[in-house]
């Protein structure tokens, strides 16, 4: 994978959450209202549909250890994708090289 295929922000946020919370066994997503999934132990939740494209691109694996529960793991391709996406984000960041000048105007000067 030379350059990462652009994913929607929700999919990238999902990959980041998995990477941040996975200790090697994957992370568990529980069913939540309105077609969503909730990441155990966090306030993060996302729509079921958000998992589809990363799974098709083999950036994540999804297993079903219990009824309604998903165990999701980031693959090596997923880790590579995140690294390249982070590199691209810092490279094209609008903050890079920006300088700000603070001007204080005293009311007495006017």
MOPAC internal coordinates of N, CA, C and O (Angstrom, degrees):
PM7 1SCF
backbone

  N    0.0000 0     0.00 0     0.00 0    0    0    0
  C    1.4625 1     0.00 0     0.00 0    1    0    0
  C    1.5244 1   107.50 1     0.00 0    2    1    0
  O    1.2310 1   120.52 1   -78.62 1    3    2    1
  N    1.3226 1   116.61 1   101.38 1    3    2    1
  C    1.4531 1   119.91 1  -175.79 1    5    3    2
  C    1.5168 1   112.36 1   -76.99 1    6    5    3
  O    1.2310 1   120.15 1   132.10 1    7    6    5
  N    1.3156 1   117.32 1   -47.90 1    7    6    5
  C    1.4559 1   118.37 1   175.35 1    9    7    6
  C    1.5238 1   107.46 1  -129.31 1   10    9    7
  O    1.2310 1   120.49 1   -43.07 1   11   10    9
  N    1.3209 1   116.67 1   136.93 1   11   10    9
  C    1.4551 1   118.46 1  -174.59 1   13   11   10
  C    1.5192 1   112.44 1   -67.01 1   14   13   11
  O    1.2310 1   121.39 1   -43.23 1   15   14   13
  N    1.3361 1   114.95 1   136.77 1   15   14   13
  C    1.4611 1   119.68 1   174.05 1   17   15   14
  C    1.5120 1   107.59 1   -67.44 1   18   17   15
  O    1.2310 1   119.86 1   -47.08 1   19   18   17
  N    1.3124 1   117.88 1   132.92 1   19   18   17
  C    1.4619 1   118.79 1  -177.93 1   21   19   18
  C    1.5291 1   111.67 1   -62.89 1   22   21   19
  O    1.2310 1   120.89 1   -52.12 1   23   22   21
  N    1.2962 1   115.90 1   127.88 1   23   22   21
  C    1.4558 1   122.48 1   175.00 1   25   23   22
  C    1.5220 1   108.09 1  -106.80 1   26   25   23
  O    1.2310 1   121.07 1   -20.11 1   27   26   25
  N    1.3052 1   115.56 1   159.89 1   27   26   25
  C    1.4592 1   119.68 1   174.29 1   29   27   26
  C    1.5161 1   109.32 1   -68.18 1   30   29   27
  O    1.2310 1   120.68 1   -22.58 1   31   30   29
  N    1.3250 1   116.30 1   157.42 1   31   30   29
  C    1.4680 1   121.15 1  -179.27 1   33   31   30
  C    1.5164 1   111.86 1   -56.38 1   34   33   31
  O    1.2310 1   120.34 1   141.37 1   35   34   33
  N    1.3201 1   116.96 1   -38.63 1   35   34   33
  C    1.4667 1   120.39 1  -178.82 1   37   35   34
  C    1.5275 1   110.87 1   -62.90 1   38   37   35
  O    1.2310 1   120.26 1   141.14 1   39   38   37
  N    1.3227 1   117.11 1   -38.86 1   39   38   37
  C    1.4683 1   120.64 1   178.99 1   41   39   38
  C    1.5228 1   111.04 1   -68.55 1   42   41   39
  O    1.2310 1   120.39 1   140.45 1   43   42   41
  N    1.3288 1   116.86 1   -39.55 1   43   42   41
  C    1.4672 1   119.94 1   178.21 1   45   43   42
  C    1.5256 1   109.94 1   -67.67 1   46   45   43
  O    1.2310 1   120.16 1   140.51 1   47   46   45
  N    1.3328 1   117.29 1   -39.49 1   47   46   45
  C    1.4696 1   120.40 1   176.72 1   49   47   46
  C    1.5235 1   110.20 1   -62.11 1   50   49   47
  O    1.2310 1   120.46 1   141.16 1   51   50   49
  N    1.3295 1   116.73 1   -38.84 1   51   50   49
  C    1.4693 1   120.68 1   177.07 1   53   51   50
  C    1.5243 1   110.36 1   -61.48 1   54   53   51
  O    1.2310 1   120.10 1   132.29 1   55   54   53
  N    1.3247 1   117.42 1   -47.71 1   55   54   53
  C    1.4694 1   120.71 1   179.12 1   57   55   54
  C    1.5267 1   111.10 1   -59.94 1   58   57   55
  O    1.2310 1   120.15 1   138.84 1   59   58   57
  N    1.3201 1   117.32 1   -41.16 1   59   58   57
  C    1.4765 1   120.63 1   179.38 1   61   59   58
  C    1.5250 1   111.24 1   -64.32 1   62   61   59
  O    1.2310 1   120.30 1   137.45 1   63   62   61
  N    1.3211 1   117.04 1   -42.55 1   63   62   61
  C    1.4641 1   120.54 1   179.94 1   65   63   62
  C    1.5251 1   110.80 1   -63.81 1   66   65   63
  O    1.2310 1   120.58 1   138.02 1   67   66   65
  N    1.3164 1   116.49 1   -41.98 1   67   66   65
  C    1.4643 1   119.98 1   178.50 1   69   67   66
  C    1.5213 1   109.73 1   -63.18 1   70   69   67
  O    1.2310 1   120.13 1   133.93 1   71   70   69
  N    1.3378 1   117.36 1   -46.07 1   71   70   69
  C    1.4670 1   121.31 1  -179.72 1   73   71   70
  C    1.5242 1   111.08 1   -62.17 1   74   73   71
  O    1.2310 1   120.00 1   140.74 1   75   74   73
  N    1.3253 1   117.61 1   -39.26 1   75   74   73
  C    1.4631 1   121.42 1  -178.08 1   77   75   74
  C    1.5225 1   113.18 1   -70.78 1   78   77   75
  O    1.2310 1   119.78 1   148.85 1   79   78   77
  N    1.3291 1   118.02 1   -31.15 1   79   78   77
  C    1.4631 1   120.75 1  -171.94 1   81   79   78
  C    1.5272 1   114.79 1  -109.38 1   82   81   79
  O    1.2310 1   119.64 1   175.07 1   83   82   81
  N    1.3172 1   118.30 1    -4.93 1   83   82   81
  C    1.4647 1   120.51 1  -178.63 1   85   83   82
  C    1.5303 1   110.10 1   -83.38 1   86   85   83
  O    1.2310 1   121.13 1   -53.72 1   87   86   85
  N    1.3304 1   115.45 1   126.28 1   87   86   85
  C    1.4609 1   121.40 1   177.28 1   89   87   86
  C    1.5236 1   111.34 1  -104.54 1   90   89   87
  O    1.2310 1   120.09 1  -162.13 1   91   90   89
  N    1.3156 1   117.44 1    17.87 1   91   90   89
  C    1.4514 1   121.57 1   178.75 1   93   91   90
  C    1.5170 1   113.97 1   113.83 1   94   93   91
  O    1.2310 1   119.87 1   156.71 1   95   94   93
  N    1.3223 1   117.86 1   -23.29 1   95   94   93
  C    1.4587 1   121.16 1  -179.55 1   97   95   94
  C    1.5166 1   112.63 1   -98.26 1   98   97   95
  O    1.2310 1   119.79 1   179.64 1   99   98   97
  N    1.3029 1   118.01 1    -0.36 1   99   98   97
  C    1.4544 1   121.71 1  -173.63 1  101   99   98
  C    1.5176 1   109.65 1    90.61 1  102  101   99
  O    1.2310 1   120.65 1    -2.05 1  103  102  101
  N    1.3135 1   116.36 1   177.95 1  103  102  101
  C    1.4573 1   122.11 1   178.84 1  105  103  102
  C    1.5210 1   108.26 1  -123.20 1  106  105  103
  O    1.2310 1   120.91 1   -27.92 1  107  106  105
  N    1.3246 1   115.86 1   152.08 1  107  106  105
  C    1.4559 1   120.66 1  -178.72 1  109  107  106
  C    1.5161 1   110.96 1   -99.71 1  110  109  107
  O    1.2310 1   121.05 1   -45.86 1  111  110  109
  N    1.3083 1   115.59 1   134.14 1  111  110  109
  C    1.4564 1   122.63 1   173.80 1  113  111  110
  C    1.5158 1   108.21 1  -114.47 1  114  113  111
  O    1.2310 1   121.08 1   -55.52 1  115  114  113
  N    1.3251 1   115.55 1   124.48 1  115  114  113
  C    1.4536 1   122.76 1   179.70 1  117  115  114
  C    1.5277 1   109.55 1   -97.50 1  118  117  115
  O    1.2310 1   119.78 1   -26.59 1  119  118  117
  N    1.3260 1   118.02 1   153.41 1  119  118  117
  C    1.4590 1   119.92 1   175.26 1  121  119  118
  C    1.5227 1   110.68 1   -63.14 1  122  121  119
  O    1.2310 1   120.86 1   -37.20 1  123  122  121
  N    1.3092 1   115.95 1   142.80 1  123  122  121
  C    1.4623 1   123.00 1   177.26 1  125  123  122
  C    1.5300 1   107.77 1  -132.23 1  126  125  123
  O    1.2310 1   119.95 1   -15.17 1  127  126  125
  N    1.3144 1   117.70 1   164.83 1  127  126  125
  C    1.4697 1   119.79 1  -179.34 1  129  127  126
  C    1.5292 1   113.48 1   -61.14 1  130  129  127
  O    1.2310 1   121.24 1   -23.09 1  131  130  129
  N    1.3102 1   115.24 1   156.91 1  131  130  129
  C    1.4714 1   124.63 1   173.58 1  133  131  130
  C    1.5263 1   113.81 1    61.68 1  134  133  131
  O    1.2310 1   120.12 1  -139.77 1  135  134  133
  N    1.3182 1   117.38 1    40.23 1  135  134  133
  C    1.4588 1   120.13 1   176.13 1  137  135  134
  C    1.5023 1   114.69 1    69.70 1  138  137  135
  O    1.2310 1   120.67 1  -148.43 1  139  138  137
  N    1.3125 1   116.32 1    31.57 1  139  138  137
  C    1.4707 1   121.13 1  -179.06 1  141  139  138
  C    1.5183 1   111.11 1  -112.82 1  142  141  139
  O    1.2310 1   121.13 1   -11.40 1  143  142  141
  N    1.3061 1   115.44 1   168.60 1  143  142  141
  C    1.4639 1   124.48 1   174.25 1  145  143  142
  C    1.5141 1   108.02 1  -127.45 1  146  145  143
  O    1.2310 1   120.90 1   -39.77 1  147  146  145
  N    1.3369 1   115.88 1   140.23 1  147  146  145
  C    1.4664 1   123.05 1  -178.34 1  149  147  146
  C    1.5218 1   108.45 1  -113.01 1  150  149  147
  O    1.2310 1   120.31 1   -50.92 1  151  150  149
  N    1.3321 1   117.02 1   129.08 1  151  150  149
  C    1.4646 1   122.45 1   177.75 1  153  151  150
  C    1.5144 1   108.76 1   -77.61 1  154  153  151
  O    1.2310 1   120.71 1   -59.92 1  155  154  153
  N    1.3364 1   116.24 1   120.08 1  155  154  153
  C    1.4755 1   121.40 1  -178.89 1  157  155  154
  C    1.5205 1   111.94 1   -52.63 1  158  157  155
  O    1.2310 1   120.60 1   -45.86 1  159  158  157
  N    1.3228 1   116.45 1   134.14 1  159  158  157
  C    1.4514 1   122.22 1   174.76 1  161  159  158
  C    1.5180 1   115.04 1    80.63 1  162  161  159
  O    1.2310 1   119.96 1  -174.18 1  163  162  161
  N    1.3223 1   117.69 1     5.82 1  163  162  161
  C    1.4677 1   120.77 1  -179.88 1  165  163  162
  C    1.5245 1   109.59 1  -135.82 1  166  165  163
  O    1.2310 1   121.24 1    -3.32 1  167  166  165
  N    1.3064 1   115.24 1   176.68 1  167  166  165
  C    1.4640 1   120.92 1   175.18 1  169  167  166
  C    1.5291 1   110.60 1   -96.31 1  170  169  167
  O    1.2310 1   120.12 1  -176.38 1  171  170  169
  N    1.3280 1   117.37 1     3.62 1  171  170  169
  C    1.4634 1   121.44 1  -176.33 1  173  171  170
  C    1.5228 1   110.77 1   -78.63 1  174  173  171
  O    1.2310 1   121.14 1   -49.60 1  175  174  173
  N    1.3247 1   115.43 1   130.40 1  175  174  173
  C    1.4599 1   120.71 1   170.53 1  177  175  174
  C    1.5208 1   108.31 1  -144.02 1  178  177  175
  O    1.2310 1   121.33 1   -26.27 1  179  178  177
  N    1.3178 1   115.06 1   153.73 1  179  178  177
  C    1.4598 1   121.09 1  -177.64 1  181  179  178
  C    1.5164 1   108.89 1  -150.26 1  182  181  179
  O    1.2310 1   120.78 1   -16.47 1  183  182  181
  N    1.3096 1   116.12 1   163.53 1  183  182  181
  C    1.4626 1   121.33 1  -179.62 1  185  183  182
  C    1.5239 1   110.44 1   -69.79 1  186  185  183
  O    1.2310 1   120.97 1   -30.33 1  187  186  185
  N    1.3162 1   115.74 1   149.67 1  187  186  185
  C    1.4685 1   121.04 1   177.50 1  189  187  186
  C    1.5320 1   111.39 1   -55.49 1  190  189  187
  O    1.2310 1   120.58 1   142.10 1  191  190  189
  N    1.3170 1   116.50 1   -37.90 1  191  190  189
  C    1.4613 1   122.66 1  -177.14 1  193  191  190
  C    1.5345 1   112.34 1   -61.14 1  194  193  191
  O    1.2310 1   120.06 1   155.04 1  195  194  193
  N    1.3250 1   117.48 1   -24.96 1  195  194  193
  C    1.4677 1   121.90 1  -178.01 1  197  195  194
  C    1.5318 1   111.27 1   -63.34 1  198  197  195
  O    1.2310 1   119.91 1   155.35 1  199  198  197
  N    1.3164 1   117.77 1   -24.65 1  199  198  197
  C    1.4671 1   122.01 1  -177.88 1  201  199  198
  C    1.5290 1   112.13 1   -79.76 1  202  201  199
  O    1.2310 1   120.05 1   159.41 1  203  202  201
  N    1.3271 1   117.50 1   -20.59 1  203  202  201
  C    1.4624 1   121.51 1  -170.17 1  205  203  202
  C    1.5279 1   113.01 1   -61.42 1  206  205  203
  O    1.2310 1   119.70 1   123.85 1  207  206  205
  N    1.3254 1   118.18 1   -56.15 1  207  206  205
  C    1.4672 1   120.88 1  -174.95 1  209  207  206
  C    1.5348 1   111.96 1   -66.09 1  210  209  207
  O    1.2310 1   118.77 1   132.80 1  211  210  209
  N    1.3530 1   119.95 1   -47.20 1  211  210  209
  C    1.4693 1   117.87 1   177.21 1  213  211  210
  C    1.5323 1   112.81 1   -59.46 1  214  213  211
  O    1.2310 1   120.03 1   146.37 1  215  214  213
  N    1.3309 1   117.55 1   -33.63 1  215  214  213
  C    1.4700 1   119.95 1   177.82 1  217  215  214
  C    1.5299 1   110.42 1   -70.42 1  218  217  215
  O    1.2310 1   120.08 1   139.96 1  219  218  217
  N    1.3352 1   117.45 1   -40.04 1  219  218  217
  C    1.4652 1   120.72 1   178.51 1  221  219  218
  C    1.5222 1   111.47 1   -64.87 1  222  221  219
  O    1.2310 1   120.62 1   144.73 1  223  222  221
  N    1.3292 1   116.41 1   -35.27 1  223  222  221
  C    1.4673 1   121.00 1   178.91 1  225  223  222
  C    1.5295 1   112.23 1   -83.38 1  226  225  223
  O    1.2310 1   120.90 1  -177.50 1  227  226  225
  N    1.3318 1   115.88 1     2.50 1  227  226  225
  C    1.4682 1   123.61 1  -179.94 1  229  227  226
  C    1.5240 1   112.37 1    59.80 1  230  229  227
  O    1.2310 1   120.81 1  -143.83 1  231  230  229
  N    1.3331 1   116.07 1    36.17 1  231  230  229
  C    1.4599 1   121.57 1   174.19 1  233  231  230
  C    1.5199 1   110.40 1   -87.30 1  234  233  231
  O    1.2310 1   120.73 1   157.21 1  235  234  233
  N    1.3424 1   116.20 1   -22.79 1  235  234  233
  C    1.4618 1   122.61 1   176.40 1  237  235  234
  C    1.5191 1   109.12 1  -136.67 1  238  237  235
  O    1.2310 1   121.17 1   -21.76 1  239  238  237
  N    1.3391 1   115.37 1   158.24 1  239  238  237
  C    1.4661 1   120.96 1   170.17 1  241  239  238
  C    1.5140 1   107.24 1  -117.52 1  242  241  239
  O    1.2310 1   121.01 1   -38.50 1  243  242  241
  N    1.3092 1   115.68 1   141.50 1  243  242  241
  C    1.4583 1   121.53 1  -178.69 1  245  243  242
  C    1.5208 1   108.08 1  -122.63 1  246  245  243
  O    1.2310 1   121.16 1   -57.74 1  247  246  245
  N    1.3348 1   115.39 1   122.26 1  247  246  245
  C    1.4709 1   121.64 1   176.03 1  249  247  246
  C    1.5243 1   107.70 1  -117.36 1  250  249  247
  O    1.2310 1   120.88 1   -18.61 1  251  250  249
  N    1.3085 1   115.93 1   161.39 1  251  250  249
  C    1.4701 1   121.86 1  -178.01 1  253  251  250
  C    1.5319 1   109.74 1  -122.50 1  254  253  251
  O    1.2310 1   119.99 1   -97.65 1  255  254  253
  N    1.3463 1   117.62 1    82.35 1  255  254  253
  C    1.4637 1   119.80 1  -177.00 1  257  255  254
  C    1.5343 1   113.62 1   -68.53 1  258  257  255
  O    1.2310 1   120.20 1   149.46 1  259  258  257
  N    1.3249 1   117.23 1   -30.54 1  259  258  257
  C    1.4615 1   122.28 1   177.70 1  261  259  258
  C    1.5169 1   107.93 1  -140.18 1  262  261  259
  O    1.2310 1   120.94 1   -17.25 1  263  262  261
  N    1.2979 1   115.80 1   162.75 1  263  262  261
  C    1.4527 1   121.43 1   179.77 1  265  263  262
  C    1.5330 1   110.83 1   -57.26 1  266  265  263
  O    1.2310 1   120.20 1   -59.38 1  267  266  265
  N    1.3096 1   117.23 1   120.62 1  267  266  265
  C    1.4554 1   122.59 1   177.30 1  269  267  266
  C    1.5219 1   115.05 1    84.73 1  270  269  267
  O    1.2310 1   119.52 1   167.68 1  271  270  269
  N    1.3122 1   118.51 1   -12.32 1  271  270  269
  C    1.4683 1   122.56 1  -178.36 1  273  271  270
  C    1.5236 1   108.88 1   -99.89 1  274  273  271
  O    1.2310 1   120.79 1   -45.00 1  275  274  273
  N    1.3245 1   116.09 1   135.00 1  275  274  273
  C    1.4575 1   121.50 1   177.61 1  277  275  274
  C    1.5198 1   109.48 1  -113.79 1  278  277  275
  O    1.2310 1   120.38 1   -49.99 1  279  278  277
  N    1.3322 1   116.87 1   130.01 1  279  278  277
  C    1.4684 1   122.15 1   171.28 1  281  279  278
  C    1.5283 1   106.16 1  -101.17 1  282  281  279
  O    1.2310 1   121.04 1   -61.58 1  283  282  281
  N    1.3201 1   115.61 1   118.42 1  283  282  281
  C    1.4645 1   120.98 1  -174.22 1  285  283  282
  C    1.5206 1   109.27 1  -117.06 1  286  285  283
  O    1.2310 1   121.20 1   -46.87 1  287  286  285
  N    1.3286 1   115.30 1   133.13 1  287  286  285
  C    1.4595 1   121.39 1   177.13 1  289  287  286
  C    1.5184 1   109.33 1  -126.21 1  290  289  287
  O    1.2310 1   121.21 1   -34.38 1  291  290  289
  N    1.3122 1   115.28 1   145.62 1  291  290  289
  C    1.4562 1   122.44 1   175.04 1  293  291  290
  C    1.5269 1   107.47 1   -82.83 1  294  293  291
  O    1.2310 1   119.91 1   -47.79 1  295  294  293
  N    1.3119 1   117.78 1   132.21 1  295  294  293
  C    1.4640 1   121.40 1   177.93 1  297  295  294
  C    1.5294 1   109.09 1   -86.46 1  298  297  295
  O    1.2310 1   120.97 1    -6.40 1  299  298  297
  N    1.3219 1   115.75 1   173.60 1  299  298  297
  C    1.4709 1   119.67 1   175.73 1  301  299  298
  C    1.5270 1   110.17 1   -61.24 1  302  301  299
  O    1.2310 1   120.55 1   142.42 1  303  302  301
  N    1.3300 1   116.56 1   -37.58 1  303  302  301
  C    1.4644 1   120.04 1   177.50 1  305  303  302
  C    1.5295 1   110.46 1   -64.24 1  306  305  303
  O    1.2310 1   120.22 1   144.46 1  307  306  305
  N    1.3201 1   117.18 1   -35.54 1  307  306  305
  C    1.4583 1   121.55 1   177.25 1  309  307  306
  C    1.5150 1   112.16 1   -66.11 1  310  309  307
  O    1.2310 1   120.64 1   138.81 1  311  310  309
  N    1.3325 1   116.39 1   -41.19 1  311  310  309
  C    1.4659 1   120.33 1   177.25 1  313  311  310
  C    1.5365 1   110.72 1   -64.62 1  314  313  311
  O    1.2310 1   120.96 1   138.32 1  315  314  313
  N    1.3337 1   115.77 1   -41.68 1  315  314  313
  C    1.4681 1   120.10 1   177.10 1  317  315  314
  C    1.5237 1   110.58 1   -62.33 1  318  317  315
  O    1.2310 1   120.83 1   137.80 1  319  318  317
  N    1.3290 1   116.02 1   -42.20 1  319  318  317
  C    1.4639 1   120.34 1   179.32 1  321  319  318
  C    1.5255 1   110.42 1   -59.61 1  322  321  319
  O    1.2310 1   120.44 1   132.69 1  323  322  321
  N    1.3360 1   116.77 1   -47.31 1  323  322  321
  C    1.4670 1   120.05 1   179.99 1  325  323  322
  C    1.5229 1   111.53 1   -61.71 1  326  325  323
  O    1.2310 1   120.50 1   137.75 1  327  326  325
  N    1.3320 1   116.64 1   -42.25 1  327  326  325
  C    1.4653 1   119.93 1   179.41 1  329  327  326
  C    1.5264 1   110.99 1   -61.20 1  330  329  327
  O    1.2310 1   120.40 1   136.02 1  331  330  329
  N    1.3312 1   116.84 1   -43.98 1  331  330  329
  C    1.4706 1   120.18 1   179.89 1  333  331  330
  C    1.5211 1   111.42 1   -69.86 1  334  333  331
  O    1.2310 1   120.57 1   143.06 1  335  334  333
  N    1.3286 1   116.52 1   -36.94 1  335  334  333
  C    1.4706 1   119.89 1   178.28 1  337  335  334
  C    1.5260 1   110.28 1   -66.12 1  338  337  335
  O    1.2310 1   119.92 1   139.69 1  339  338  337
  N    1.3381 1   117.76 1   -40.31 1  339  338  337
  C    1.4647 1   121.12 1   177.66 1  341  339  338
  C    1.5244 1   110.80 1   -65.37 1  342  341  339
  O    1.2310 1   120.88 1   139.30 1  343  342  341
  N    1.3262 1   115.91 1   -40.70 1  343  342  341
  C    1.4654 1   120.83 1   178.60 1  345  343  342
  C    1.5300 1   110.15 1   -62.85 1  346  345  343
  O    1.2310 1   120.59 1   135.92 1  347  346  345
  N    1.3233 1   116.48 1   -44.08 1  347  346  345
  C    1.4645 1   121.01 1   179.58 1  349  347  346
  C    1.5242 1   110.77 1   -66.00 1  350  349  347
  O    1.2310 1   120.72 1   141.83 1  351  350  349
  N    1.3505 1   116.22 1   -38.17 1  351  350  349
  C    1.4645 1   119.99 1  -179.16 1  353  351  350
  C    1.5209 1   111.05 1   -65.48 1  354  353  351
  O    1.2310 1   119.72 1   136.95 1  355  354  353
  N    1.3317 1   118.13 1   -43.05 1  355  354  353
  C    1.4625 1   119.93 1   179.50 1  357  355  354
  C    1.5245 1   111.19 1   -71.06 1  358  357  355
  O    1.2310 1   120.62 1   147.68 1  359  358  357
  N    1.3298 1   116.42 1   -32.32 1  359  358  357
  C    1.4587 1   120.53 1   179.61 1  361  359  358
  C    1.5291 1   111.24 1   -67.32 1  362  361  359
  O    1.2310 1   120.19 1   142.20 1  363  362  361
  N    1.3331 1   117.24 1   -37.80 1  363  362  361
  C    1.4617 1   121.59 1  -177.09 1  365  363  362
  C    1.5169 1   112.92 1  -104.59 1  366  365  363
  O    1.2310 1   120.42 1  -163.30 1  367  366  365
  N    1.3018 1   116.81 1    16.70 1  367  366  365
  C    1.4593 1   120.66 1  -177.97 1  369  367  366
  C    1.5229 1   110.74 1   -66.35 1  370  369  367
  O    1.2310 1   120.30 1   -45.75 1  371  370  369
  N    1.3396 1   117.04 1   134.25 1  371  370  369
  C    1.4644 1   119.19 1   179.06 1  373  371  370
  C    1.5229 1   112.64 1   -70.23 1  374  373  371
  O    1.2310 1   119.58 1   164.46 1  375  374  373
  N    1.3058 1   118.41 1   -15.54 1  375  374  373
  C    1.4657 1   122.09 1  -177.54 1  377  375  374
  C    1.5249 1   111.15 1   -82.03 1  378  377  375
  O    1.2310 1   119.98 1   156.44 1  379  378  377
  N    1.3180 1   117.65 1   -23.56 1  379  378  377
  C    1.4534 1   122.01 1  -176.80 1  381  379  378
  C    1.5304 1   110.49 1   -59.54 1  382  381  379
  O    1.2310 1   120.18 1   -57.66 1  383  382  381
  N    1.3136 1   117.26 1   122.34 1  383  382  381
  C    1.4510 1   122.62 1   176.12 1  385  383  382
  C    1.5172 1   115.34 1    77.90 1  386  385  383
  O    1.2310 1   120.11 1  -174.11 1  387  386  385
  N    1.3049 1   117.40 1     5.89 1  387  386  385
  C    1.4554 1   120.24 1  -179.36 1  389  387  386
  C    1.5276 1   109.10 1   -82.36 1  390  389  387
  O    1.2310 1   120.87 1   -43.22 1  391  390  389
  N    1.3052 1   115.95 1   136.78 1  391  390  389
  C    1.4599 1   120.52 1   177.10 1  393  391  390
  C    1.5137 1   109.03 1  -120.92 1  394  393  391
  O    1.2310 1   121.19 1   -35.44 1  395  394  393
  N    1.2867 1   115.34 1   144.56 1  395  394  393
  C    1.4616 1   119.87 1   178.27 1  397  395  394
  C    1.5179 1   108.47 1  -120.29 1  398  397  395
  O    1.2310 1   121.21 1   -38.24 1  399  398  397
  N    1.3061 1   115.29 1   141.76 1  399  398  397
  C    1.4529 1   120.96 1   177.16 1  401  399  398
  C    1.5156 1   107.62 1  -118.46 1  402  401  399
  O    1.2310 1   121.43 1   -55.15 1  403  402  401
  N    1.2996 1   114.88 1   124.85 1  403  402  401
  C    1.4569 1   120.53 1  -179.70 1  405  403  402
  C    1.5190 1   108.16 1   -94.63 1  406  405  403
  O    1.2310 1   121.21 1   -55.19 1  407  406  405
  N    1.3143 1   115.29 1   124.81 1  407  406  405
  C    1.4618 1   120.95 1   179.16 1  409  407  406
  C    1.5224 1   106.84 1  -115.91 1  410  409  407
  O    1.2310 1   121.15 1   -57.13 1  411  410  409
  N    1.3143 1   115.40 1   122.87 1  411  410  409
  C    1.4474 1   121.02 1   177.89 1  413  411  410
  C    1.5226 1   107.97 1  -107.15 1  414  413  411
  O    1.2310 1   120.97 1   -57.41 1  415  414  413
  N    1.3049 1   115.76 1   122.59 1  415  414  413
  C    1.4560 1   120.97 1   179.91 1  417  415  414
  C    1.5254 1   107.50 1  -108.98 1  418  417  415
  O    1.2310 1   121.68 1   -57.69 1  419  418  417
  N    1.3196 1   114.39 1   122.31 1  419  418  417
  C    1.4496 1   119.87 1   179.46 1  421  419  418
  C    1.5208 1   108.34 1   -83.37 1  422  421  419
  O    1.2310 1   120.01 1   -44.17 1  423  422  421
  N    1.2989 1   117.59 1   135.83 1  423  422  421
  C    1.4659 1   122.17 1   179.18 1  425  423  422
  C    1.5342 1   111.50 1   -60.26 1  426  425  423
  O    1.2310 1   119.51 1   149.98 1  427  426  425
  N    1.3171 1   118.54 1   -30.02 1  427  426  425
  C    1.4700 1   121.62 1  -179.61 1  429  427  426
  C    1.5132 1   112.10 1   -68.93 1  430  429  427
  O    1.2310 1   120.00 1   154.46 1  431  430  429
  N    1.3331 1   117.61 1   -25.54 1  431  430  429
  C    1.4506 1   121.68 1  -178.85 1  433  431  430
  C    1.5206 1   111.43 1   -70.99 1  434  433  431
  O    1.2310 1   120.87 1   147.38 1  435  434  433
  N    1.3192 1   115.94 1   -32.62 1  435  434  433
  C    1.4718 1   119.74 1  -178.51 1  437  435  434
  C    1.4615 1   108.71 1   -68.92 1  438  437  435
  O    1.2310 1   120.10 1   180.00 1  439  438  437

